[in-house]
Each structure stands twice: as structure tokens, then as C-alpha cells.
Amino acid sequence: MLTSIGLLALLMPAYAIDVLNWDDAYSWADQKLTELTLDEKLDMTVGYEEFFFKGFPHKGIPYLYMSDATKGVHLRPELEDTTHIHQLDRSTAFPSPIMLAATFNPQLSYEYGKAVGEECRAGGVELLLGPGVNLARNSQCGRNYEYLGEDPYMVGKMAAAYIRGLQSTGTAGCIKHFIGNETEFYRRRTNSIIDERTLHEIYMRPFKDGIDAGVAFIMTSYNKLNGEWTGESRHVIDTLIRRNLGFKGCVVSDWRSVYDNAKVVKSGQNCIMPGSKEIRNDIADMVKTGRLTEAEIDSMIRPLIATCYAFGLYDREKYKPELLDKFPEHEQVSMKTAEEGVVLLKNDGILPLVNSSGKKILVTGNYLDKDFNWVWASADVKGYNQVTWRDALKKEFGADIEFVNKPTDSQIKNADIIIVSTGTVDREAYERPFNLPAAENKQLERITEMNPNTIIVVFSGSGIRLTDFADKASAIVYGWYPGQNGMEAVAGVLTGRINPSGKLPMTIERDFNDSPARNTMPKGAKFYTKLVNESMISPYDVNYDEGILMGYRWYDTKGITPLFPFGHGLTYTEWKISKPDVKIKNGTISVKSKLNNIGKRQGAQVIQVYVSEKNPSVTRPVRELKATRKIFLNPSESEIFEICIPLEELGFYDISTHEWKLNPGEYIISIGTSSRDIIHEVNLKI
């Protein structure tokens, strides 16, 4: 009987990866260290010109360029004059990663990462600063759109596929931000208080999956973890990242996130980003005075050199211009991501609008001409061939629609159908309210009250409060930030040209007071629209008091009904899932069942398998996601599927032994289409 297992066994990936020869890489780094002068070594402790690793080409170490972000290649025109990079004149603006997460399709995540990686190779980018895997604990976090949702299993699965796709092109990935950076409210002043079990069981899981996928770099976060800045914490870098997670690559700091240079050098951090001459000279002075040694400098930069060597960044072809010919393929990947990522939250039968000709369709809302791609900071990806929501609707409906900025009562009442857009503009370093602006919320209440044949289309990077009008609207569609061409996919869902298959990668609560993150912002704090010098803000604690009960685990275990649950998403066809046959074989739980498309349209369904322990020895959620499978079927078609879950996945992190543990006993295997839509439950004894 299995009773206790190690962390590595619990989180082993279900795929094979090429094993890098780290011994050779570190031997090569050791040789280079003998060739570098002390001044050259000191230069490598910090970044160069904001987005480079310092190079010494005459010694076989070229300058290396890095770029944000996870939704495409962030072009930096301010660097055009540098001698170390010739930038692309354009890059594809893909749908935001949260929309990628909503596809629940790891294969598509691979294709997305590969497409981004190809554009990096075309533009001479050696290192992409992504993917981001901080969890959507807090709906108000302005950076959720850059991440992959709330569930650590699903985030890890999608991130691992993204990394494999990205790095298959020769572009190195950097998984971020380690760890506990789930708020953007003066993020450099936060101290995330996270207990040991929660840290290992929830927040470190996606990083482990990324490491197992072979990611080259890890970036530490802005915040403190339990009282210590992550980027200068030996516990975070040496213990958690290196010893617990087994990472052998390079660790870099987030930009301007560390303060004690001596502590950074001793922490295991490998490069201070973006660095500065002042920081470099301060470290040099400490070496001169004996506070630091040259051996400690060697230890600091050794993993940087070894990682760049291991991933071939020092000797590969800088530019691959032939990959520019693949931009049309990348646009197709972008469109496919949007098509599979749109989530149909509610439909009282009004959708799809297949027979709209001759009907009065009134279109209004604040997002008809908004460009969601060009935002602030790391996720700025301008794109090309931009399609606005107005453009997409015109193309989809032709002359059958009327655009009205401020419809009158008469126009609202007399319309056969109303399509109204709402949402938020999320961005790095800012939180934004869960509630919509009062005037916008009132307008949505007004429209849905006067005309129930209203379709609400939401453009946002996270959850927003829809409670006051959700019951009155006939349909609600979540369009996220769909990239340069994705508005056409959202419009296609309205007409039924596209059968939606997206699922919510996070919970949308009825009210933010229901959220475990409701007290994240300091008492009395207000949202800001202009970032001030963060050193003027008093540091504050962010208490992860809910522990492992984050996201749907919180709502399900506490009996709080969300507005829309994790994993939820409707389609235009009907499905039947047969009662599963559940067995233990070869150290795994086999869940075998059949999915039937009993409707009249081709479509896709995401099978979700959750597990719960009947009589746990510690607090455990009502259910936890342990496997998914997205299946595409034609009408009247069926597929017998088998999902295998390693027994170890049922374990929990035991704080008394600091290891993973699996209790023998009774478990419940649940299969369904969301965390709340459970269709079958099967008891299983382990």
C-alpha cells in the first residue's frame, strides 16, 4: 500500500523530455570562468541595457536579447539604435494567455508557444520572459490576463505545453514569477504570508510542471514571501527552487525587485535585472573590501553561463529570417485560440443568431473600437491586421445591425436583439475593481430590464461582477482579450459559425466579498489610476488565510454559490457522458467512459475528472481537478476515452514530514463538465 512519496514522484509529468547534459554545461561554465576577468564577471552579475545579458564575444559569450511577453513578442523601438539587435517590424498579437487557458487544450498551448518562439527566432530574441503562472486567486488582480487561471493542475499542464512548444524552436523560456505574486496593488510593497503546505500543494505546482517540461529560466517575483524578498532569499532560491523543485537552470530577478546586493549574491540569484552600473559597482566594492569574494561571484553567474550553453544560446544562428514566412500560420494559431477560448456562460436559447436577417439588431457598449493589445508594460504587443469588435460584427452580420452609442428607451424596447459589450482594461502594476463603474453597471441593468433579448459580450482579463444583470440577459459571452484577429471568432460564436467550446479557467463570484482574496488590499486603501513611487507606500501583508482552499476549492468547500463556476462553458450541441468504469492498474487510476454528441452540431466538450478523499486526516477540498480531456465530435458521433491519473496525484503535502503523503482509504472520483456540474461519482478504495 502506498503511504508516502517524494515531491518529484508526485509531480512527474506524463510526457518525456530531452534530458540536457547539465554536467557538460557546468563544466563548460567552469572553463569560461577561468577565462573571464573579475571585471567581466562583475559585469555579468547584472543585466545590460535593460533587456540583454552582458556579452564578451571575443570569449565566446555573445550578447543575448530577451523580450516580453507571453501573448506575443513585445517590440521595443527604443532599442533600435543598439548594435546588439535588429528588431522585427511586427509581431503577432495573440489572444491573452487567460483565453488560451480557457481552451483547456494543451496541444493548442504547444502550438501557441511554438508560434511565439518562431517569431522570437526570426527577430533574434534568445529568451522569452514567460510564461507567467501566478494563480488567479484574486479577481481584481490586473495581471490575471497574462496568466492561466486558478487551478494549479490546469495551469501547470497548459504552461508545460507552452514551454515545450516555445523551446522546440530554440527560444529559451522563463517561467515566472516565483512566488506568491497574486496581487498588483503596489506589488513591491507586499508580503505574501503563505503556509508551507499551501506553498507546495498549490502555488509551486505550476513551476514544477514547467521545470519538468525543461524550462530554461525562472524569474523571482516582486513581493516578499513570509517576510523576505523572493529575489534575495536563499530559502526561496536555494531551498524551494533548487532543492525542492530540482531546478538546474538560471534564476533571474524581476526588474528592480531586489535591494540588498550582498544578500542577492549569496542567495543563489544568478542575475539582477535589469541591473545598473551602480549595482554592479556596489558589488565590486564589496569584493574589494572583502565583504564578498570572487568565488561567490563565480557561484552567482555560473548557472547563467551554464544555462545559456546548455540551450545553445551562445552558438546558434542569431536570426532565422525564413521564419517570417510563417506569420500567416501564426495568425491561424491566434484565430484558433480565440475560437476555442470564447466561453458561452449563459444562453436562454437566443444564440446562435442563425436567422437574424430582417431583425432589428442594436449594437452598443463601450468596447466597439477598443484595441486590447497595446496596453502598458510587459504585455504590450501591438500586432497587425487589427480587427475591432465593430469590424468583426460588420463582417459577420453585414447590414443587419445598427450601431448606437447611447440608445434611447424607445430604441432599446423596439430592438429585436441587443448586443452590448462591457468589460475592463487590465494592466500590469494595477488592481481594478471587481465591480464595473456604476454608470456602466446601471446602463446594463437598464438595457436588460427593458429588453430581455440582450446578449452581453464581456472583454476582460479576469472575473467581473455580472450579478445585477446576469439573470435578466438572454446570453452572456466571455470574449476575453482575443488578439489581433480574435474579434472575428467572438462574432462567429454569436451567429453559430463557431460552436463555442471554451471553459472558465477561474471562478466568477457573485460578489467580491465571497472571495478568499477579499481582504488583499490594505484596509482603507483605494484603487489608483496613476502609479506613484512605491517606496512611499507602507509595506503590507497579504494573508493567504484560505490555505489550500483557493479558487473553486474555496467556494465548493465553503458552500458558497458562485455566479459561474470553474470549468463552466456551454456549447450549441448536446452531450452524454456514460457512467465511468474506474479501476486501479499499473499504479494509476483508470477512468474509462464514453462521450456521445447527441446534438445536431459538430463541437467539443471538456471532460473534467475531480477527486476527493472521503475521510481525510487533514483539511482537503470537496474536490480537486486531476485530469481533463478535450474531445471533438461530429453529430451522433461517440468516443470511448480512458484517462489515467497517477495514484500519487491523490496525495497531499504533509508538513510533519515535509514530504508528500497518500492516505489509504476511500476516495470519490467525479466526472463532469465543471466543478459544479458533476455528472457521475464513483467510490474507489486505495
N, C-alpha and C positions, 0 to 999 in steps of 0.2 A: 504494500500500500504506500502510495506517495504521500509523504508528510512535509518535507521541507526541501526547497530547491533554491538555487542561486539566482541572482538577478539576470545574469547572462542567459541562463536557460529559459527563464520566464519570457524574456522578450526577444528570443531568437526569431529572425524573420523567416517567412515561408518561401523565400527565394534564395538562390545562390548568387554571390557577388564575387568578382575577381578579387583575389587577395593580393594586396600590394606588398612588395618586399620592403618592409619598413627597416629591416636590418641594413640592407644596402643603402637605403635613403639616408639613414642616420650616419652610416659610415662615410658617405659622400659629404654630408654636412660637416662631420668632424674634420675631414680633409680641408674643406673650404675655410673652416675656422682657423686653421693653421696658416692659410694664405692671406687672410684679411688682417689689416692693421687694426689697432684698438680704435682709432678714429672711425674707420669704416664699420666696425662692429657697433659702435655707438650710434652711427647714422641709421643702422637697421633696427634700433630699438623703437623708432618712431616712424610713422608714415611720411610720405614725401608728397608735397604739392596736393594735399587733401585726399587724393584718390590713387596714390601709387605706393608700391613698395619700392624702397630705395634700391637702385641697381649699380653694379660695377661691371659693366660689360667686358672690360678687359680681363676680368677674373671669372668670366663665365656666369655672371649673375646679372641678367638684364633687368631693366625697369619693368615692373608689372603693373598693369592698369586694372582697376576694379570699378564696378558700376552697380548702382541700384537699378532696378528693384525687381520684385517677384512678378510683376504684371507686364514686364517688357523691359527693354534696355533704356535706361534713363540717359538721354544725351545731355552732355554738358558743354554748351557752346563757349563757356568761359575758359575752357581748357584748349580751345582751338589753336592757340599760339605755341603750345608746348611742343617740344621736339620728340616727345615720347609717345604720341598718339595721333592718329589721323582718324577722326570720328566718322561714324555713319552720318549720312544726311537725313536719315529717317529710321524709325524703328516701329514695329507693330505694337499698338496699344491693345493688349489682350484684356478680356474680362478680368475683373478683380479676383484675387485668389478665393475670396469667400464665395464667389459664384462658381469658381472651379470646384470648391468643396461641395457645393450644392448638387453637382453632377453625380456624386457618390460613385465615380468611375475612375479607378486608379489608372487604367490604361490610357484614358484621356489626359490624366495628370502627367503621365510619362510623355505623351505627345506634346503637350503644352510646354513642359520643361525642355524637351528636345528642341522645339521651335525657338524658344528664347535663347537656348545655348548656341544654336546655329547663328543667330543674329549677333551674339557676343563674338563668336569666332570671325564672322565677317568684319566686325568692327574693332578687332584687336583687344577685346576685353578678356583678360585671363581669369578673373574672379568675379562672379555674380554674388552680390550681397543678399542672398536669400536661399531657401525660402524662410519665411517667418512662421513660427509655430507656437507663439504665445496663444493661450486659450481664451475663448470668448466668455470669460467669467462675468464680464461687465458689459451690458448692452450699450452703455454710454461711452465706452472706450472709442476714441476717434480713429483708432488704427485697426479695428476689427476687420475692416475690409481687406487689409493686407494679409490676414491670417486665414486659417482653415476651419474655424468653428470651435465648438466647445468640448467635443468628445476626444479624449486623448488617443483612443484606439484609431478612430477615423482620421484624426489629424495626422497621426504618425503614418498611417497607411498611405494617405494622399501625398504627404511630404516625401516619403521614401520613393514613391514612384516618380515624383517631380525631380528628385535628386538624380535618380538613375537616368532619366531622360536627359537632363541638363548635362551631366557629366559624361554621357555617352558621346557627346560632341567634342570633348576635350576641354570644356569650360569647367572650372572648379566651382563648387557651390559652398555657401557659408550659411549654415543653419543658425537662426537667431530667434530671440535674444535671451540668453541663459542668465538668469531665470527669474520668474515672478514679476514680469513687466506686463501686467494686465490692466493698467490704467495709464492714461496720458496726461492726467491732471498734474502739472508740474512734476513730471516723471523723474527729474533729477533730485527731487526732494522727498521721494517716497522710500519707506522702509517696509518691505513686504514681510509680514510675520506668517510663516508657513511651517507647520509641524513636519517632523521627519517622515511620517507615513504618507501624508498628503503630497509632500515634495516628490517622493519616489513613485508613488502609485499614480499620481495624476500629472503633475507638471513636467516631470523628467521623461515620461514615456515617449512623447514625440521625438525628443532629442535622441533617445536610444534607438528608435527606429531609423532616424536619419543617419546615425553613426553606423548602424548595421547595413544601411544602403551604401555606405562608403563615402559619406560626405567628407570633403577635404578640410574645411574650416568651421569653427564655431565662434560666434560673436557673443560676448557677455553683454549684460543689459545696463541700463542707466541706474536702476534702483539699488538700494541696499537689500540684502537678504538677511533677515534676523540680526540686523544691526551693523552689517559690514557691506561696503560697496562691492558688488559682484566682480567688477573688473580688477580689483586689487585684493581679492580674497583667496588665500591659499586653500581654505576649506572648499570654496566653490570650484576653483580651477583644478587643484591637485587631487582633492578627495572626490568631489562629486563627478567632475567631468572625466578626469583621467583614471582614477582608481575604480570608482563605482561603475562608470559607463564604458571604460576601456578605450577611450579616445586617444589616438596616437598622432592626430594631425595638429594643425596650428590653431591657437586661440588668439583672437584679436579683440580689442576693446571696442565698444561703440564710440561714436565720435564725441570727444570731450566728456568722457564719463568717469575719469579717474583723477585723483587729486594728490595722493601721496606717492611720489615717484619711486622712492626706495621700496615701499611696500609692494608696488606693482612689479618691480624687477624680481622680488623674492617670491611673488605669489604663484608664478608659473605662467603668467601672461606673456605672450610672445611678441606682441607689437602694440604700441599705443597709437591709436588712430584718433584724429588724423595726424597727431603729433605736431611738434613745432620745434624751432631752433632752441627756444627757451627750455623746453622739457629735455631735449637732447643734451643741452649744455649743463643743466642741473644734474642729470645722471652722470655726465662726465666729471663734474666737480666732486660728486660723491665717490667716484672711483679714485680720483686724485687724493682725496682726504682719507681714504681707507674705509669709508662707510659702506661702500660696495666694492666687490672685487671683479677683476676681468673674468674670472671663472663664472661668476654669477651672470655677467653679460652674455658669455658664451651659452650658458644654460637657457637664458631667456630667448635668444634668437635661433638657437639650434633647431627647434621644431618648425620654425618658419622656413628655414633653408631646406630642411628635410622634406617638408610637405610639398614645396614648390618643385623640388626634384622628383619626388615620388609621382606627382601628377603630370610630369613632363612640361611644366610651365616655363622652364629655363631654356629648353632646346627645341621647342615646337615652332612651326611656321606662325609668324605673328598675325598675318591676315589671310583669310580664305575668301577672296572676292567672289569666287564661283557660288558661294552660298547666298549671295544677293539674289540669284535667280530663284531662290526658294521662297521669296516673300509672298507670292500668291498662295503657296501651300500654307504658309503661316496664317494668312488671312482666313483660310479654310478651317484651320485649327481654332482660331479665335471664334469664328462663327459657330462651329460645332460645340465649343464650350458654352457659348451663350444659349444655344438651342437646348442643350441638356441641363443647363443650370437654372433656367427660369422655373420658378416654383408657383404652382397654382394653389393658393391657400384656401380659397373658397370658391364654390361655383353652385349657384342655385338653379342651374340649367340655362342661364343666359349665354354661356360660352359652349362651343365656339360660335362665332358670328358667321355662320356659313351662308345664310340667306339675308344679308344686310342690305342688298340692293333695294332702293326705293324707300328705305327707312331714314328717319332723321337722326343722324349720329352727331352729337355735340361733343367736341373735344375741348377740354380746358385743363387748367393746372399750371403749376409754376416751373415745370421742367421740360417744356416743349423744345427749347433751344439750348439747353444746358450741356456744356462739354464736361463730362465727369473724368476725363483722362488727365487733363492738365490741372493738377492740384498743387499742394505745397509739400516740399521736402522730398524724401526718397522715392515716393511713388509717382513722381511726375513722369508721365510717358505721353508725349503729345500725339503720336500716331499720325496717320494719313488716311485719305479716303474716308473722312469722318462722316457718319450718318447720325443726324439728330433724331429725337423722338418725333418731331414734326415731319422730317423727311421720310422716316420709316412708315408712319401712318399714311402719308400721301401715297407712297408706293404700294402699300398693302390694300388700301381702300379706294384709291382713285378719287373721284369727285363725290363720293357718297358721304363725306364728312364735312363738318363745319367747325372751324377753329374760332373760339370766343374766349377772350382773356377774362372778361368779367361778365358772365352770363346773368341776365335778369331772371326774376322769378318766373316770368312767362316762358322764357327760353328753356329754363330747366324743366318746367312742368310739361311743356309740349314736345320735348325731345323723346323719340322712341328709345334711344340708348344714349347714355352719357359715359364717356371715357375721361376720367380725371386722374392726373398724375400728382403724386406727392412724394416726399422723401426728405433726405438730408444731404448735406455736402460734408463728408467726414474727412479729417486730415490729421496727419501726424502732429504730436505735441499738444493736441487739444482734445478735451472731452466735449460732448454736446448732449443736450438734454434728451432723455428718453421721450419726453412729450414733444409733439410738434408745436411750433409757435401758435399762440392762442388764436390768432386770426385765421391761420390756415386750418386748424382743427375745427373752428367754428364753420368755415366755409364747407368743409367736407361733411359736417353734420347737416348743414343746410341743404346741400345737394342731395344727399341720400334720404333725407326726410321728405323732400319734395318729390323725388323721383327714385323709387327703389330699383329701377333698371339701370343702376350705376355700376360701372366697372372701375375699381380703384387699382391703379398701377403704381407700385412703390419702387423708387430708385433710392437705395440706401446701402450702406456697407455693414449694417447690423440691424438689430431689432429696434422698432419704434412703437410707440403707443398707438394702436389702432382701435382701442376698445370702444370709444364713443360712437363709432360709425360702422364697425365691422358687422354687427348684426343686421344693419339696415341695407348694406350694399349687397348687390346680387353676386358680385365676384370680386376677388382680390388676387392680384398677380404681383409677385415679387420679382422685379427685374434687375435688382442689384445695381452694380455699375458694369454694364455689359461690353465695354470695349468699343473700339472704333467702328465696328460694323454690327454689334450685337443688338442694337435697337431694332433691326430688321427681324431678329429672332423673337424678341418680345412681341412685336406686332404680329408676327406669324402665329404665335400662340393664340392671340385674340381671334383670328379668323379660322384657326384649326389647321392651317397649313403645316403647323408643327404641333405634334401631340406632346404636351409637357411631361417631363419625367424627373424634374428636379425635386430634391428633398431639403428641408430645412436642416442646415448643419449646426443650428443653435436653437434654443427655445425663445419664443417671443412671449413674454409675460403680459398679463393684463395690466399690471401697474408696476412701476419700478420698486415700490415698497415690498413687492413679493420676492424681489431678487435677493440672493445672499450677498450681493455687492452693493446693497442699498446705502450702506454707510461708508463707502470707499472714500468719497470726498470728505475733507475735514469739516467738522461742524461749523456752520455759518459761512462756508466757502461758496463762492459764486462762479459760474462759468465765465470764462474770459474769451474775448474775440481778438485780443492782441496780447501776444506773449511778452511778459516783462522779464527782467533779469531774475532768473530763478534763485540766485543767491539771496535775494531779498525775501524769499518765502521761507517760512519756518518749516523745517522737516516734519513729516508726519508719518504715522504708522498706517499701513493698510493691513488690517487683520483678516486673514483668511479663516474666519471662525467656523465656516461651514465644513472645513476639513475636506474629506473626500467627497462630500455631498455637493458637488458643483454641477451647474447646468441642470439637465433633466434629472440627475440623481437627487438634487435638492427638491425639485417640485414633486417628483413621484414619491419620494420617501416621506416628505412632509405633508403630502396630501393637498398640495396647492395646485389648483387647476390653471394651467397656462392658457393664453388665448390660442396659441398654436404650438403644439409640442415638437420637440426634436424629432427629426426624421419624417415629418409630415409633408405631404405633397400629393396633389390629386392628378389624375390623368383623364383623358377623354374615352377611355375604354374600361372594361370591367375585368376583374381578375379573380381567380380562385386559387387558393393555396391549400393543398391537401395536408392532412394531418401527418406530421413528420415521423419517420422511423429514426429513433435516436439510440445509438449504441456506442460503447467504448471499444475501440480496436486500435491496436498498434500505438498506444499512448495518446490517442486523440479521441475526441468526441465526434462521431459521425452523425450529421443531421441530414437525412435524406428525405426529399419531398418532391412534389410536382407542382409546377406553376402552369395554370391554364389562362390564356387570354380568351375570355368568354364574351368579349365585346365585338364591336364591328370595325375597330381601327387598329392599325399597327401601333405598337407602343412599347414602353419599357417599365418594369417595376423593380424596385429595390427591395430585395429580401433582407430583413434585418433579424439577426439572432441575438437575443439577450439572455443573460444568465443571472441567477440569484441563488444564494445559499439559504437553505431553509432555517437552520438553527446556527447562525454564525456565532463565533466566540468573541468577535469584535463588531463594532458598528459597520454595517455594509449597506449599500444602496438596495432599494427594492429590486432594481435590475440594472445590469450594465451591458452595453453593447460589446459583443465579442466577435462578430463576423457580419459581413454584408456580401451581397451578390446582386449585381445589376444585370437583368435578363431582358433581352429584346425579343418580342414575339409578334408574329402576324396574327390576324383574327383567326380564332378557332385553333390556333397552334398551342402546343404544350411542350414543356421541357422538364424532364426529370433531372434534378440537380442534387449534388452532395456537397455540403460544406463541412470541412474538418476544422475543429478547434483543438489546439494542443491542450491537454489536461492542465498544464501549468498556467494557462491563461485564467483559470478559475482562482488562482492564488491571490493572496494579499500580502502587503509588506508588514512583517512582524517587528515592531520596534524593540521588543525584548531581546531578539537575536540579531537584529539589523540584517535580516535575510527575508527572502520570500517564502511563504508557507501556504500549503494547500491542506485544508482540513478534510479528512474523510467524512462522509455523511451524505445527506440528501440535498440535491440541487434541483432547480427548476430551469428547464430550457424553454425559452419562449421564442416564438417566431411570429413576425408581424410586419407591418409597414410603417410603423413609427413607435416611439417609446410608449405611446398610449394606445395605439391600435394593435393590440396583441390578439392574434387570431387563434393560435394553438399554444398550449402549455403541456410539457411532458416532464414527469418526475424522473430523476436519474440518480442512482446511488453510486457513489465513488468510494 
